[in-house]
Amino acid sequence: MPIPIQAGEVLRERYCVRERIGQGGMGNIYLADDMRLEGRKCALKEVEHDRSLPEKILSEAREQFMREATVLARLDHPNLPKVSDFFSIGTKDYLVMDYIPGKDLRLMMLDAKGHNAFLREAEVLDWAAQLADALTYLHRQVPPIVHRDIKPSNLKLTPGGFLKLVDFGLVKVLSPDEETITIIQGQGTVLYTPLEQYGGSESHTDVRSDIYSFGATLYHLLTNLAPVDARQRFLHPEALIPPRRINPDISLRTEKAILWAMELHPDLRPESVEALRQFLFGTKELPPRPLTRSRRGPTFEALLAPPESILLGISAILLLLSLVATLGR
């Protein structure tokens, strides 16, 4: 764990640290004053690189950080904090972004749970609409940007009622000719992470990974119960309790949308956040399921197999059944 910066320390002769407001395995998040712009508060996202990494990997990791920080600095959306600066000090890299005051949705959910109540579905769906706006904006960038760490604690509600998707620590820019350096990116938070986001390669991660996390976040907010993680569901598909069994006030449509978004195989999820939004708000129906799966769920290899491989497998099975039927005559 990186040694935290002390209150009062000034970075880059501009950012005066007030306090640490968050922490994780890769670094800390600090509240700081921008000394050039009087009255402006900002959040400093710190990434500390593993000093034991080979020099080549470390260099590639830091180059990737700078590329992705440059992309983030160009973003401008009302439901995203503005990234205003990025820099390096020693082995640490920093993102500077707007500080977002207000409660995060995890705290709001825990407050409701403490009163033996659930958050109102209408309120959660309002937040879902704003989150969908932010994700659609990110996913439509060229190349697309995947957040990869959507969860209630990364969603803050401002005093004015705006939802903000914060913490770009695990963001991935989907460049077709590059492989993400997973040493820097990490895996996200286990309860909200899809199965394809595990492991050493991120070649199977795309916008549908954010859709899974979106669904898992809605599940948690509406049920007060953390969703069963994808690895456990892979072994025990029945472990995920349908939301309406926990909170009967949830509408059937919302439950179906959540379970659709949380499909283990990415091909069975909505193709885009917009498709999920259209179903969630009643302007689109669920598509027919393309595959009939066993009670035990898909194999791990099937989860990572391209659609062409799946279709070839089905064709081979049908051909074999036809041959057996013919011989049986």
Summary of the structure (lengths in Angstrom):
residues: 329
radius of gyration: 21.9
end to end distance: 70.0
largest distance: 87.3
contacts: 952
relative contact order: 0.09
helix: 42%
strand: 16%
